[in-house]
């Protein structure tokens, strides 16, 4: 009897262990089941070691291309048995296709040695063999991978979103011969003109402060964890940054001069060599790999970078395979969402899924695996409003028309020049830095993804926002390419900001949004909005004061669109001088704003002219 009981106990234990093993196997991700993970330290030409993690397919029946992602945001999880990474789950379409995935901490970040430099400038002419930049680090990394990682097919691809998109773009310069395909996605290109932390010289407070209060913390040795998040003590970013006061108070109250790059930004208020050397588009010579630049129409951070990167590579490398993809996405939304909607705006389908299966996967398969055919259009872009994909032989498309949308009397907009006899016909408002116009109606510390398509009725009701509206459209109007603003303005101060917003006004009978319940009748959908700091109207390098009370031309360009204002809709333009805290407060006085004190901020009257002599208007390119 004892022997029988012992036998039954053994059988039970074996069964339990088998069940546990089976359950554990079922809990494994696809990545764990089909890939081996290894960690390496790759030595660069100057002797610095860069931490690199590699996921290689377990199936060795064929060879695979390398796919490299270089990042300042951690290549972890660290540890060869730790597979719990959401990063590769995002690219499941690539994981199931099978590549050798390589993630690397760039120098000076997390587990890599060396000194970190934000947007490290490219060295066009290297003086000695140990000169390094992001191009050389990429070259050295690929060279080591090709020669040391088993079962690779001798080809490498590279991709990345946002800051990793910057590293992908820089890696395409003077590239290793094995690097055949590169996809910079929402890449940074210029941190003073149009990406992230500045727009036409105006400073983006929540993005810069929230980012660098964590990212900019000085590293002590090699680390695996992020520093703790900054505690604002409130969910209300509008109130937090308003109570912080002038930008100089960020250090006084919170950062304590411990964030080096924040101090660098404060020390370089104009477009000097510090910023100019970080403009990537000047460096895109000798790009040999095929390039697919990806961006989102509603990316509040790097829409500018995507468009500028594409145009620079195109102009400097006319024989290169260089493609542009633009969809209706927020920052990274092409893979970080299904792309069906943004906020209350619907796009009529799963645009993210379409991109992954029909654009990104075929691109890498063709150039890295010889699968499929070379049938990529020059520009693969999504038309918002009309909600459909287009392909073009160039971007912007050839053969477009042009319309000027003029401000008129009685807060009207029209595609005809003003006929008023008064050369000083205008509208004015009082701009008070103490009560700035918010950029979103949402209570938030960060930049909510949908704010770029948010209903602007919350702003249009304010007395310090000018609102102009067209008649109802009797036919569809499709616009494509950049939007050019020519504004004639005056101020009682010596500096000011002008924010211009182009808005699609939906018909009153538009049904409520079935998904969100939002009231869409007369919804004022923000399509494009941007700021021009008037002291930079002639030069970003050499600011000039505004002459009080005198008309001044202020011209700037807003990012490209492909959008249809449908029949029955109206066009709207809103103009204001604060957009807080997305745009820092202008003292409305010609001064170094980063060193301004509380006493330097003052109320000013802003005037926008709309006469035949001073015809404020927006220039739109129309698709025939």
Secondary structure, 3 states (H helix, E strand, C coil): CHHHHHHHHHHHHHHHHHHHHHHHHHHCCHHHHHEEEEEEEEECCCCCEEEEEEEEECCCCCCEEEEEEEECCCCCCCCCCCCCCHHHHHCHHHHHHCCEEEEEECCCCCCCCCCCCCCCCCCCCCCCCCCCCHHHHHHHHHHHHHHHCCCEEEEEEEEEECHHHHHHHHHCECCCCCEEEEEEECCCCCCCCCCCCEECCEECHHHHHHHHHHHCCCCCCCCCCCCCCCCCCCCCHHHHHHHHCCCCHHHHHHHCCCCHHHHHHHHCCCCCHHHHCCCHHHHCCCECCEEEEEEECCCCCCHHHHHHHHHHHHHHCCCCCEEEEEECCCCCHHHHCCCCEECCEECCCCHHHHHHHHHHHHHHHHHHHCCCCCCCCCEEEEEECCCEEEEECCCCCCCCEEEEEEEEHHHEEECCCCCCCCCCCEEEEEECHHHCCECCCCCCCCCCHHHHHCECHHHHCCCCEEEEECCCCCCCEEEEEEEEEEEEEEECCCCCEEEEEEEEECCCCCCCCCCCCCCCCCCEEEEEEEEEEHHHCCCCCCCCCCCCCCCEEEEEEEEEEEEEECCCCEEEEEEECCCECCCCCCCCCCCCHHHCCHHHCCCEEEEEEECCCCECEEEEEECC
